[in-house]
Amino acid sequence: MIKLTTENFEELVLKSSEPILVDFWAEWCGPCRMVAPVLDQIQAEHGLTIGKLNTDENPEIMTRYGVMGIPTLLLFENGEPVKQVVGAKPKRMLEAELGLV
């Protein structure tokens, strides 16, 4: 997984030619820790690029995209968010909501 920051967000997400899933998370967030291994599996099985953005360290990106709670997953295509999933969910549900199955 890619570590995203305010400094590299534009280059790695907004200018990406491939879809990228951004995981808005924080160290103290229990549900964020629960969804992390599921995202590892999704990345391995679907080849989807996933970036993790620590909201405590990069609050301006969180604010820019209206993220009100974490974990929030935003799927970006061509620099635009096209899908959003809020909360920790089982793998099958995440795959369905992201359009991977």
C-alpha positions as CSV (number, residue, x, y, z in Angstrom):
1,M,0.0,0.0,0.0
2,I,1.1,3.5,-0.7
3,K,1.4,6.0,2.1
4,L,-0.4,9.2,1.0
5,T,0.3,12.7,2.3
6,T,-0.8,16.2,1.4
7,E,2.5,16.5,-0.5
8,N,2.1,13.5,-2.7
9,F,-1.7,13.2,-3.1
10,E,-1.9,15.2,-6.3
11,E,0.9,13.2,-8.0
12,L,-0.1,9.7,-6.8
13,V,-3.9,10.0,-6.8
14,L,-5.2,12.9,-8.9
15,K,-2.7,12.4,-11.8
16,S,-2.9,8.6,-11.7
17,S,-3.8,6.9,-15.0
18,E,-5.0,3.8,-13.0
19,P,-7.9,3.7,-10.5
20,I,-6.7,4.1,-6.9
21,L,-8.6,3.4,-3.7
22,V,-7.8,5.9,-0.9
23,D,-8.3,4.6,2.6
24,F,-8.9,7.5,5.0
25,W,-7.8,6.2,8.5
26,A,-6.1,7.0,11.8
27,E,-4.0,5.1,14.3
28,W,-6.6,5.3,17.1
29,C,-9.5,4.1,14.9
30,G,-10.5,0.5,15.7
31,P,-12.7,-0.1,12.6
32,C,-9.8,1.2,10.5
33,R,-7.5,-1.5,11.9
34,M,-10.3,-4.1,11.3
35,V,-10.6,-3.2,7.6
36,A,-6.8,-3.0,6.9
37,P,-6.3,-6.8,6.4
38,V,-9.4,-6.9,4.1
39,L,-7.9,-4.1,2.0
40,D,-4.7,-6.1,1.8
41,Q,-6.7,-9.1,0.4
42,I,-8.6,-6.9,-2.1
43,Q,-5.3,-5.4,-3.3
44,A,-3.7,-8.9,-3.7
45,E,-6.7,-10.4,-5.4
46,H,-7.9,-7.6,-7.7
47,G,-4.6,-5.8,-8.3
48,L,-6.2,-2.5,-7.2
49,T,-3.8,0.2,-6.1
50,I,-4.6,1.3,-2.5
51,G,-3.2,4.3,-0.8
52,K,-3.6,5.0,2.9
53,L,-4.1,8.6,4.1
54,N,-3.7,9.3,7.8
55,T,-6.4,11.8,8.6
56,D,-4.6,13.1,11.7
57,E,-1.5,14.0,9.7
58,N,-3.3,15.2,6.6
59,P,-6.6,16.8,7.7
60,E,-6.8,19.2,4.6
61,I,-7.3,16.3,2.2
62,M,-10.0,14.9,4.5
63,T,-11.8,18.2,4.5
64,R,-11.4,18.7,0.7
65,Y,-13.3,15.5,0.0
66,G,-15.9,16.0,2.8
67,V,-14.8,12.9,4.8
68,M,-16.8,13.1,8.0
69,G,-15.9,9.8,9.6
70,I,-13.4,7.0,9.3
71,P,-12.7,4.6,7.8
72,T,-13.8,6.1,4.6
73,L,-12.7,4.6,1.2
74,L,-12.8,6.7,-1.9
75,L,-12.2,5.2,-5.3
76,F,-10.6,7.7,-7.7
77,E,-10.6,7.3,-11.4
78,N,-9.0,10.0,-13.7
79,G,-8.5,12.2,-10.7
80,E,-12.1,12.2,-9.5
81,P,-13.8,10.3,-6.7
82,V,-16.3,7.9,-8.3
83,K,-17.3,5.7,-5.4
84,Q,-17.3,6.0,-1.6
85,V,-17.7,3.5,1.2
86,V,-18.0,4.6,4.8
87,G,-17.3,2.2,7.7
88,A,-15.7,-1.2,8.1
89,K,-17.5,-3.8,6.1
90,P,-16.9,-7.4,5.3
91,K,-14.8,-8.2,2.2
92,R,-17.6,-9.3,0.0
93,M,-19.6,-6.2,0.8
94,L,-16.6,-3.9,0.1
95,E,-15.9,-5.7,-3.2
96,A,-19.6,-5.3,-4.2
97,E,-19.8,-1.6,-3.3
98,L,-16.5,-0.9,-5.1
99,G,-17.7,-2.7,-8.2
100,L,-15.0,-5.4,-8.1
101,V,-17.4,-8.4,-8.3
